[in-house]
Structure formats: C-alpha cells, structure tokens
Amino acid sequence: MTLFKYSRTSTLILLKQLGEEVWDEQPHNWPNNIRWLAGHIYAEAEGFMHDADHSYEITHQEWMPLFLDGSRPSEWKENDPVPTREEIMNALMEQESRIENFFKGKLKNDVSKVRDLNGMLLETVDSSLQFITWHEGIHIGDIKGLRLLTK
C-alpha cells in the first residue's frame, strides 16, 4: 500500500502544477492528452481493483468509456461526460483513501476475477495493487513528457 500511496501522491503533485489550459493540448503524434492520462489512471485503477474484489464499487462509471485502454480524446463526442480538472483531481484523491480503507487487511486475498497480463496472472489483491501502482508510474512519465511538449 505504501508504494501505491507514494505513486498517487506523486501524480497529484504533478497534476496540481499543470493549469487546466494544458490539460487538453495534444501534440502531433501523441494519442492522448493530460486529461485523458489523469482519467485513465483513475479508470484503470477502478477496473482492476473491482476485479480484485467485486464488492469494491466503481465510482464515476460514466467516465469508464472515456478513459479505458483503447479510448482516445479525439473520439469524444460533444455530449460525453468529460470531467473537469477539478473533478478528476478530487476523484484521484478520494480513490486513494477509498482503496486504502477498502483493501486494508485484504492484500493476501484471492481476487474475484483473475486478470492475465501477457501470461502474468493477477491472482491476489496485492498483485492487482502492484499492477495499478506500476501502471500509474508509467503514466506519470507520460504526463511529464507532455508537460515538456506543452510549455
């Protein structure tokens, strides 16, 4: 749980440094933008932790199609419920404490649904938490790269 909290804190510190005016800038040859990356971190964590324990309820279900793997901000429609910077930031903060509280004492539990990631099976709650922590770290790097391109 410690590394997840560290990763999330790092994400929030980075996102707080970026004004909303750069959240939707999408450089040529980049498939997404900062808003998508921040929402993607949130949505993937919700999905993976719900699969870890089906009684963990996904919040902001309406955001899932916007941010899951394979989606693109260029495909969003005018009436899609695209969240604001503040909504995403608040959701990420709330999610951190919700995951910590919900999964306290459950890290060794078997998952409700095993995920197969190229032959690596996520069979425990802890392995799912480790994956979302790693995944978030990758996208922190993407956000830092985009930050440099949007200055």
Disulfide bonds with the S-S distance in Angstrom:
none
